[in-house]
Amino acid sequence: MRRDLREALAAALGNDHSVQHAHLQHLRQKILPTWTSLPKNGAGNIAKPTLRFSVHRHFMQEHHLSIVGLEPAQFNTEHEEVVLLTEFAPQFVRDVLNEGAAESGYSLDDVVTMIAAIEQLLQGTTRDIIDEAFQYDGLSRQVLLDENDAFRVLELYTSVWMLGEIHEGFDEPDDIHENWDDVLEFVEGQVETFKHARRFAGAEPKKNLVWTPFHPYFSLEDIESIAARMTMEFGNYWEGECSRIKSLLVDMDKREAGRIPLKDFYGAATRGEWRFSESKSYLRQLGALDETSSWHGPQLILTNYIQGPSNCIVSADHYRVCCSNECEYILDEIEEAIGGPLGDAEQIIGIVNNITVSLDESKHARVSGKMRKQLKEIAFGNGGKIALHGRLFAQWLHYVFPRDCPFPHKAGTTVALTPDRYGEDHVASEHEMHNYIKEAQESSPKALDTEEDDMSQWSHEEEHLSDHTQVSTKSYTSTLSLLLFAGVVGMAGIFGMGKGDLPSTKNQPRHAPYFKAHAV
């Protein structure tokens, strides 16, 4: 690894940071296949929008973490800067990734640097909540805790972390959340993992970590270390709940179109599935509602709904813990096989025909004649090539894998607001749902389904990830590139804004997840 990678991390995190060379090499190897497929400039570097895309994708795939400010530009969120970086590492933003790199582009090592810095900075986000847990139980931050007290602090921490506050009925777990016992098992597992790692720690243990088998007491730093690992691991643990939600929705998708009538969605809610109660207006703003079909009426887009912020189990100031995007694993296979940012239609069709659909390992995707024609039309409009990271190819993947790949809305047309930021209207009342179901049943036309109607949401507007995508187009405008660039510039430039220039987040309410309003 080049010397300035270390210097960059030192600038961001201080000279005593704990990022090890082996971990940096591991990150490098992890992102190398995706890196190979990204559009680059003449120097072999990527643009700011592509840097943003790469880092976001890594955290979503590895940890199910959506970093505030790195979300896909189609959501056009109100947080344009990466708050985690601009709040905690403004010098890193200015000195390492500013003017020079902005002009020449960013290398693979720059991507590794950004990921490693965010990983380390995420650990610091636990401290305020841990302080709150200590204060709630009247504990001093300087005392050492036995295992019972340590677990109690972590229990309180998890309550604040997930629900946004220490629940008033904390001593009655069933009043917190229906999965609370399972969550506590996860916390217990993280404590055991920490203890196991400490048993086999090297001759030079990490600074301020106290617990050993011969001295079984936990310091504040021990608690912070466990909480930090919980942040990175909880998304993978919670994926079982995401799969359950998806299974419930897929069972209603009789046409295998990745869409269900909104009346069926609300019907499930009126029968007791309280999770399915987002209002029509909120679903529309999230991009989870398809209103283009004259036959089917308003339909819920399963993938966009599952991956939306209303299904994120944790919504903090700096990140969200969300359901995974299963389409990324499909795209991984395509990228690895193509080995570059552009592919031929027939080559892509051959690859896709051999990808196993995740829901049923015995079932393979088969590109229909209609979808084969659609892909060739995309290639024709792009100089005979398919841009793997363009909006049209993402749209094509959505219709080939409708239950795995989200529909890519045009940039700026949807907003990924958490339920509490959207407001009280994010939930439809039971009366509203019953009325909608009744109206939909009375007005529902009787007609045969057609493939053309299933694809009524298709649009022909291309948007490229970066201006480095080397394709010949006639009159396409890279709206996505412009919006991504503006969003990343807002990262205090990646850049140019110091900590003192940023709005304070200290007094803003913590963003509790959707289920907070539905405590059992």
FENJO-V264496 format. One record per pair of residues at least 12 apart in sequence whose C-alpha atoms are under 10 Angstrom apart, sorted by the first residue. I is the first residue (numbers start at 1). J is the second residue. Records with the same first field share a line. If there is no record, write none. Layout:
I->J / J
This chain:
1->21 / 24 / 25 / 28 / 109
2->109
4->96 / 109 / 110 / 113
5->24 / 96 / 109 / 110 / 111 / 112 / 113 / 114
6->19 / 20 / 21 / 24 / 113
7->92 / 96 / 113
8->91 / 92 / 93 / 95 / 96 / 97 / 110 / 113 / 114 / 117
9->92 / 96 / 112 / 113 / 114 / 116 / 117 / 120
10->92 / 117
11->89 / 90 / 91 / 92 / 93 / 95 / 96 / 117
12->85 / 88 / 89 / 90 / 91 / 92 / 93 / 95 / 96 / 113 / 114 / 116 / 117 / 118 / 120 / 121
13->88 / 89 / 91 / 92 / 116 / 117 / 118 / 120 / 121
14->89
16->207
17->117 / 120
18->120 / 206 / 207
19->116 / 117 / 119 / 120
20->116
23->112 / 116
24->109 / 112 / 113 / 115 / 116
25->109 / 112
26->112
27->58 / 109 / 111 / 112 / 113 / 115 / 116
28->108 / 109 / 111 / 112 / 113 / 115
29->112
30->58 / 62 / 112
31->54 / 55 / 57 / 58 / 108 / 111 / 112
32->108 / 112 / 336
33->332 / 333 / 335 / 336 / 337 / 339 / 340
34->54 / 57 / 58 / 331 / 332 / 333 / 335 / 336 / 339 / 340 / 341
35->50 / 51 / 54 / 107 / 108 / 111 / 335 / 336 / 339 / 340 / 341
36->108 / 335 / 336 / 338 / 339 / 340 / 341
37->332 / 334 / 335 / 336 / 337 / 338 / 339 / 340 / 341 / 342 / 343 / 387 / 388 / 389
38->50 / 51 / 53 / 54 / 335 / 339 / 340 / 341 / 342 / 387 / 388 / 389 / 465 / 466 / 468 / 469
39->340 / 341 / 342 / 387 / 388 / 389 / 464 / 465 / 466 / 467 / 468 / 469 / 470
40->105 / 106 / 107 / 340 / 341 / 466 / 467 / 468 / 469 / 470
41->104 / 105 / 106 / 466 / 467 / 468 / 469 / 470
42->104 / 105 / 468
43->104 / 105 / 106 / 107
44->104 / 105 / 106 / 107 / 108
45->101 / 104 / 105 / 106 / 107 / 108 / 110 / 468
46->101 / 102 / 104 / 105 / 106 / 107 / 108 / 110 / 111 / 466 / 467 / 468
47->101 / 102 / 103 / 104 / 105 / 106 / 107 / 465 / 466 / 467 / 468 / 481 / 485
48->97 / 101 / 102 / 103 / 105 / 106 / 465 / 466 / 481 / 484 / 485 / 486 / 487 / 488 / 489 / 493 / 494
49->70 / 72 / 73 / 465 / 466 / 467 / 480 / 481 / 482 / 483 / 484 / 485 / 486 / 487 / 488 / 489
50->105 / 106 / 111 / 389 / 465 / 466 / 467 / 468 / 481 / 484 / 485 / 488
51->70 / 105 / 106 / 107 / 108 / 110 / 111 / 114 / 466 / 488 / 494
52->69 / 70 / 71 / 72 / 73 / 82 / 111 / 114 / 484 / 485 / 487 / 488 / 491 / 494
53->70 / 71 / 72 / 73 / 389 / 465 / 484
54->70 / 111 / 112 / 114 / 115
55->67 / 70 / 71 / 111 / 112 / 113 / 114 / 115 / 116 / 118
56->68 / 69 / 70 / 71 / 72 / 115
57->70 / 71 / 72 / 325 / 328
58->111 / 115 / 328
59->115 / 118 / 119 / 232
60->235 / 320 / 321 / 322 / 323 / 324 / 325 / 328
61->235 / 236 / 323 / 324 / 325 / 326 / 328 / 329
62->232 / 233 / 235 / 236 / 324
63->231 / 232 / 233 / 234 / 235 / 236 / 237 / 321 / 322 / 323 / 324
64->231 / 232 / 233 / 234 / 235 / 236 / 237 / 238 / 239 / 312 / 320 / 321 / 322 / 323 / 324 / 325
65->231 / 232 / 233 / 234 / 235 / 236 / 312 / 314 / 315 / 319 / 320 / 321 / 322 / 323 / 324
66->309 / 312 / 315 / 318 / 319 / 320 / 321 / 322 / 323 / 324
67->82 / 83 / 84 / 118 / 122 / 316 / 317 / 318 / 319 / 320 / 321
68->80 / 81 / 82 / 83 / 84 / 315 / 316 / 317 / 318 / 319 / 320
69->81 / 82 / 83 / 84 / 85 / 318 / 319 / 487 / 488 / 490 / 491
70->82 / 83 / 319 / 484 / 487 / 488 / 491
71->319 / 416 / 484 / 487
72->408 / 411 / 416 / 480 / 483 / 484 / 487
73->409 / 410 / 411 / 412 / 413 / 414 / 415 / 416 / 465 / 479 / 480 / 481 / 482 / 483 / 484 / 485 / 486 / 487 / 488
74->287 / 391 / 408 / 409 / 410 / 411 / 412 / 413 / 414 / 415 / 416 / 479 / 480 / 483 / 484
75->285 / 286 / 287 / 408 / 409 / 410 / 411 / 412 / 413 / 414 / 415 / 416 / 417
76->411 / 412 / 413 / 414 / 415 / 416 / 417 / 483 / 484 / 487
77->412 / 414 / 415 / 416 / 417 / 487
78->415 / 416 / 417 / 487
79->318 / 487 / 490 / 491
80->483 / 484 / 486 / 487 / 488 / 489 / 490 / 491 / 492
81->486 / 487 / 488 / 489 / 490 / 491 / 492 / 493 / 494 / 495 / 497 / 502
82->118 / 318 / 319 / 487 / 488 / 489 / 490 / 491 / 492 / 493 / 494 / 495
83->317 / 318 / 319 / 490 / 491 / 492 / 499 / 502 / 503 / 505
84->117 / 118 / 121 / 122 / 124 / 125 / 317 / 318 / 319 / 491
85->114 / 117 / 118 / 121 / 122 / 318 / 491 / 492 / 494 / 495 / 499
86->490 / 491 / 492 / 493 / 494 / 495 / 496 / 497 / 498 / 499 / 500 / 501 / 502
87->121 / 318 / 492 / 497 / 498 / 499 / 500 / 501 / 502 / 503 / 504 / 505
88->118 / 121 / 122 / 124 / 125 / 499
89->117 / 118 / 121 / 498 / 499
90->491 / 492 / 493 / 494 / 495 / 496 / 497 / 498 / 499 / 500 / 502
91->496 / 497 / 498 / 499
92->114 / 117 / 494 / 495
93->114 / 491 / 492 / 493 / 494 / 495 / 496 / 497 / 498
94->492 / 493 / 494 / 495 / 496 / 497 / 498
95->495 / 496
96->110 / 113 / 114 / 494 / 495
97->110 / 113 / 114 / 493 / 494 / 495 / 496
98->489 / 492 / 493 / 494 / 495 / 496
99->493 / 494 / 495 / 496
102->489 / 493 / 494 / 495
119->228 / 232
120->228
121->228
122->228 / 229 / 231 / 232 / 318 / 319
123->224 / 225 / 226 / 227 / 228 / 229 / 230 / 231 / 232
124->224 / 225 / 227 / 228
125->224 / 227 / 228 / 231 / 316 / 317 / 318 / 319
126->157 / 161 / 223 / 224 / 225 / 226 / 227 / 228 / 230 / 231
127->157 / 220 / 221 / 223 / 224 / 227 / 228
128->157 / 506
129->154 / 156 / 157 / 158 / 159 / 160 / 161 / 164 / 165 / 224 / 227
130->153 / 154 / 156 / 157 / 158 / 160 / 161 / 220 / 223 / 224 / 227
131->153 / 157 / 220
132->153 / 156 / 157 / 160 / 165 / 166
133->152 / 153 / 154 / 155 / 156 / 157 / 158 / 159 / 160 / 166
134->149 / 150 / 152 / 153 / 154 / 156 / 157 / 220
135->153
136->153 / 156 / 166
137->149 / 152 / 153 / 156
139->153
140->220
141->219 / 220 / 221
142->219 / 220 / 221
143->217 / 218 / 219 / 220
144->210 / 211 / 216 / 217 / 218 / 219 / 220 / 222
145->211 / 216 / 217 / 218 / 219 / 220 / 222 / 223
146->211 / 215 / 216 / 217 / 218 / 219
147->191 / 211 / 216 / 217 / 218
148->217
149->217 / 218
150->191 / 217 / 218 / 219 / 220 / 222 / 223
151->184 / 187 / 188 / 191 / 218 / 223
153->223
154->184 / 187 / 188 / 191 / 223 / 224 / 226 / 227
155->170 / 183 / 184 / 187 / 188
156->170
157->223 / 227
158->180 / 183 / 184 / 187 / 227 / 230
159->176 / 177 / 180 / 183
160->314 / 510 / 512
161->227 / 231 / 313 / 314 / 315 / 316 / 510 / 511 / 512 / 513
162->312 / 313 / 314 / 315 / 316 / 321 / 510 / 511 / 512 / 513 / 515 / 516
163->176 / 177 / 313 / 314 / 315 / 510 / 511 / 512 / 513 / 514 / 515 / 516 / 517 / 519
164->314 / 315 / 316 / 509 / 510 / 511 / 512 / 513 / 516
165->509 / 510 / 511 / 512 / 516
167->519
173->520
174->519 / 520
175->519 / 520
176->516 / 518 / 519 / 520
177->515 / 516 / 518 / 519 / 520
178->518 / 519 / 520
179->241 / 520
182->238
183->234 / 237 / 238
186->230 / 233 / 234 / 237 / 238
187->226 / 227 / 230 / 234
189->230
190->225 / 226 / 227 / 229 / 230 / 233 / 234
191->222 / 223 / 225 / 226 / 227 / 229 / 230
192->226
193->226 / 229
194->211 / 222 / 223 / 225 / 226 / 229
195->211 / 212 / 213 / 216 / 222 / 226
196->212 / 213
197->212
198->210 / 211 / 212 / 213
199->211 / 212 / 213 / 214
200->212
206->221 / 222
207->221
208->220 / 221 / 222
209->221 / 222 / 223 / 224 / 225
210->222
231->314 / 319 / 320 / 321
232->321
233->321
234->313 / 314 / 321 / 322
235->312 / 313 / 314 / 320 / 321 / 322 / 323 / 324
236->321 / 322 / 323 / 324
238->312 / 313 / 321 / 322 / 323 / 324
239->322 / 323 / 324
240->323
241->311 / 313 / 323
242->306 / 307 / 311 / 312 / 313 / 322 / 323 / 324
243->306 / 323 / 324 / 359
245->273 / 275 / 276 / 302 / 306 / 311 / 323
246->302 / 303 / 305 / 306 / 323 / 403 / 404
247->359
248->265 / 268 / 273
249->264 / 265 / 268 / 276 / 300 / 301 / 302 / 303 / 305 / 306 / 403
250->302 / 359 / 403
252->264 / 265 / 268
253->300 / 302 / 403
255->449 / 454
256->401 / 402 / 403
257->301 / 302 / 398 / 399 / 400 / 401 / 402 / 403 / 451 / 454 / 455
258->299 / 300 / 301 / 302 / 303 / 304 / 398 / 399 / 400 / 401 / 402 / 403 / 404 / 405 / 406 / 407 / 454
259->288 / 289 / 290 / 296 / 298 / 299 / 300 / 301 / 302 / 303 / 304 / 402 / 403 / 454
260->289 / 290 / 296 / 297 / 298 / 299 / 300 / 301 / 302
261->289 / 290 / 296 / 297 / 298 / 299 / 300 / 301 / 437 / 440
262->280 / 289 / 290 / 291 / 296 / 297 / 298 / 299 / 300 / 301 / 433 / 436 / 437 / 440
263->297 / 298 / 299 / 300 / 433 / 434 / 435 / 436 / 437 / 438 / 439 / 440 / 441
264->276 / 299 / 300 / 437 / 440
265->277 / 278 / 299 / 300 / 433 / 437
266->278 / 279 / 280 / 428 / 430 / 432 / 433 / 434 / 436 / 437
267->433 / 434 / 436 / 437
269->428 / 430 / 433 / 434
270->429 / 430 / 431 / 433 / 434 / 437
274->515 / 518
275->310 / 311 / 427 / 514 / 515 / 518
276->305 / 427 / 428
277->426 / 427 / 428 / 429 / 430 / 433
278->305 / 310 / 419 / 425 / 426 / 427 / 428 / 429 / 433 / 514
279->424 / 425 / 426 / 427 / 428 / 429 / 432 / 433
280->298 / 300 / 425 / 426 / 427 / 428 / 432 / 433 / 436
281->425 / 426 / 427 / 428
282->310 / 415 / 416 / 417 / 418 / 419 / 422 / 423 / 425 / 426 / 427 / 428
283->300 / 301 / 304 / 305 / 308 / 310 / 414 / 426 / 427
284->298 / 300 / 413 / 414 / 415
285->413 / 414 / 415 / 416 / 417 / 422
286->304 / 305 / 307 / 308 / 309 / 310 / 413 / 414 / 415 / 416 / 417 / 418
287->300 / 301 / 304 / 305 / 308 / 406 / 407 / 408 / 409 / 413 / 414 / 415 / 416
288->300 / 301 / 302 / 303 / 304 / 305 / 306 / 307 / 308 / 406 / 407 / 409 / 414
289->301 / 302 / 304 / 305
290->407 / 456 / 457
291->456 / 457
292->453 / 454 / 455 / 456 / 457 / 458
293->452 / 453 / 454 / 455 / 456 / 457
294->444 / 445 / 453 / 456
295->444 / 445 / 446 / 447 / 448 / 449 / 450 / 453 / 454
296->440 / 444 / 445 / 446 / 447 / 449 / 453 / 454
297->440 / 443 / 444 / 445
298->440
301->402 / 403 / 406 / 407
302->402 / 403 / 404 / 405 / 406 / 407
303->323 / 324 / 325 / 326 / 327 / 398 / 401 / 402 / 403 / 404 / 405 / 406 / 407
304->325 / 403 / 404 / 405 / 406 / 407 / 408 / 409
305->406
306->322 / 323 / 324 / 325 / 406
307->322 / 323 / 324 / 325 / 326 / 406
308->322 / 323 / 416 / 417 / 418
309->321 / 322 / 323 / 416 / 417 / 418 / 419 / 513 / 514
310->322 / 416 / 417 / 418 / 419 / 420 / 426 / 513 / 514 / 515
311->323 / 418 / 419 / 513 / 514 / 515
312->324 / 418 / 512 / 513 / 514 / 515
313->512 / 513 / 514 / 515 / 516
314->511 / 512 / 513 / 514 / 515
315->418 / 419 / 420 / 510 / 511 / 512 / 513 / 514
316->509 / 510 / 511 / 512 / 513
317->505 / 506 / 508 / 509 / 510 / 511 / 512
318->505 / 511
320->418 / 511 / 513
321->513
324->404
325->404 / 405 / 406
326->357 / 358 / 401 / 403 / 404 / 405 / 406
327->357 / 358 / 394 / 397 / 398 / 401 / 402 / 403 / 404 / 405 / 406
328->404 / 405
329->355 / 358 / 404 / 405
330->351 / 352 / 355 / 356 / 357 / 358 / 397 / 401 / 404 / 405
331->352 / 388 / 389 / 394 / 397 / 405
333->351 / 352 / 354 / 355
334->347 / 348 / 349 / 350 / 351 / 352 / 355 / 388
335->348 / 351 / 388 / 389
337->351
338->351 / 388
340->387 / 388
341->385 / 386 / 387 / 388 / 389 / 390 / 468 / 469 / 470 / 471
342->379 / 382 / 384 / 385 / 386 / 387 / 388 / 389 / 390 / 469 / 470 / 471
343->379 / 384 / 385 / 386 / 387 / 388
344->375 / 376 / 379 / 384 / 385 / 386 / 387
345->372 / 373 / 374 / 375 / 376 / 377 / 378 / 379 / 380 / 384 / 385 / 386
346->372 / 375 / 376
348->372 / 375 / 386 / 388
349->365 / 366 / 367 / 368 / 371 / 372 / 375
350->366 / 367
351->365
352->364 / 365 / 366 / 367 / 397 / 400 / 401
353->365 / 366 / 367 / 368
354->366
357->401 / 403 / 404
358->401 / 403 / 404
359->403 / 404
365->400 / 401
366->400 / 401
367->399 / 400 / 401
368->400
370->451 / 452
371->396 / 397 / 399 / 400
372->396 / 400
374->392 / 393 / 396
375->392 / 393 / 396 / 397
377->460
378->392 / 393 / 396 / 460 / 461 / 462
379->392 / 393 / 471
380->472 / 473
381->460 / 462 / 471 / 472 / 473 / 474 / 475 / 476
382->462 / 470 / 471 / 472 / 473 / 474 / 476
383->470 / 471 / 472 / 473 / 474
384->471 / 472 / 473
385->470 / 471 / 472
386->471
387->462 / 463 / 464 / 465 / 469 / 470 / 471
388->464 / 465 / 469
389->463 / 464 / 465 / 466 / 469
390->408 / 462 / 463 / 464 / 465 / 466 / 469 / 478 / 480
391->407 / 408 / 409 / 410 / 411 / 459 / 460 / 461 / 462 / 463 / 464 / 465 / 480
392->408 / 410 / 458 / 459 / 460 / 461 / 462 / 463 / 464
393->408 / 462 / 463
394->406 / 407 / 408 / 409
395->407 / 408 / 409 / 457 / 458 / 459 / 460 / 462
396->408 / 458
399->454 / 455 / 458
407->457 / 458
408->458
409->457 / 458 / 459
410->459 / 461 / 462 / 463 / 479 / 480
411->463 / 478 / 479 / 480 / 481 / 482 / 483 / 484
412->479 / 480 / 483
418->511 / 512 / 513 / 514
419->511 / 512 / 513 / 514 / 515 / 517
420->509 / 510 / 511 / 512 / 513 / 514 / 516 / 517
421->509 / 511 / 512
424->517
426->514
427->514 / 517
461->476 / 477 / 478 / 479
462->475 / 476 / 477 / 478 / 479 / 480
463->476 / 477 / 478 / 479 / 480 / 481 / 482
464->476 / 477 / 478 / 479 / 480 / 481 / 482
465->478 / 479 / 480 / 481 / 482 / 483 / 484 / 485
466->478 / 479 / 480 / 481 / 482 / 484 / 485
467->480 / 481 / 482
468->481
